[in-house]
Amino acid sequence: MDFDPARTAAVLVSPGKRVEQKIREMERAVTSLRSHLKERISPLGLTRVLLEGFEEVFHVRIMPGDLSPEERSIKEHLLRTKYTVEKWNVEGKGPD
């Protein structure tokens, strides 16, 4: 929702000249909702707007609820084979 290039660069880059360069690169390449909206939006407000948008675009009704057994199985599989695997998180590549 918001973006602070200096804070982001501080955790991504070792201190030195490269930090300032990275900040400038991120200022050109990254934006945020806050910089484009006339009014502030809360996380709950954003959630509501996204939900309404998905329902409208995909012509579905999204209902709150628990995951089905099949969805839980898919979730566990993805956690094991993708989202907790360093190769996926660092390089964007799955297991060979």
Secondary structure, DSSP 8 states (H G I E B T S, - for coil): ----HHHHHHHHS-SSHHHHHHHHHHHHH---HHHH-SS---HHHHHHHHHHHHHHHHT---------HHHHHHHHHHIIIIIT-HHHHHHS----
